[in-house]
Amino acid sequence: MTNRAHHSGRVAVVTLTGAAVLVFGTPAVADEGDDGVEQPPGYEAPATPEVDPEAAGLMLADGATLAEPRVLDVKFITEDLGTGENTTETPTETPDATPDPEESPEDTGGGEEPNGGGGGQREEQTGGTHKFTLQTDVLFAENSADLSSAAEEALLEVAAAIEEYQPARVNIFGFTDDQGDYDYGLALSEDRARNTQQVLLGLIEDPSGIEFNVRGYSEDYPLYDNATEDGRQRNRRVEISWPTTE
């Protein structure tokens, strides 16, 4: 008799607990405009916001159109900062279809490029492009287009990737910071890009089927803030890239 009473009590507790779940486990959600919902004391319904359809922030400028939606297919990004460690960060792409620069004048002797020292190498595959970014402070001496003794070692990985992917076209772009004369930077960046190409030709087993697009862009297309020495150092670079999709 006593056992049956205890058993009944347990059933009652279970039953009540289940009822609590049913009642409180899933709060009721009122439909919009349901006037039967009881609001707390002092509640005031918020006013409907006014939207100005002529507001400048909601309108495109005259003649402007929305760009086609695009998904950035990021496969990998690795960056060697020269410390033995790799970091990952969001890429900033240099357009492949960059307009041809005007013919670079002869060296004017001005616009000395500061040597920030250090530097690293960055490899990324994103948006249908495989790209290596090499800091020119590693490849070249200050104000020089002659590759340093460390340049060949830095370019070995690039050459190996080119042989692996067998691209039909390889872009080699040179860039400087914004210090000094623009035209001097244009000539220097192009000379560095062309000398980088020559080293790669010697490292690639069979470069005969590759079309090289070699250009210098001086201070155009900075990736970092030229107001800081670290930013200027990173902007002094050579980019080697090729499309991974046709």
Secondary structure by P-SEA (a helix, b strand, c coil): caaaaaaaaaaaaaaaaaaaaaacccccccccccccccccccccccccccccccccccccccccccccccccccccccccccccbbbbbbbbbccccccccccccccccccccccccccbbbbbbcccbbbbbbccccccccccccccccccccaaaaaaaaaaacccbbbbbbbbcccccaaaaaaaaaaaaaaaaaaaaaacccccccccccccccccccccccccaaaaaaacbbbbbbbccc
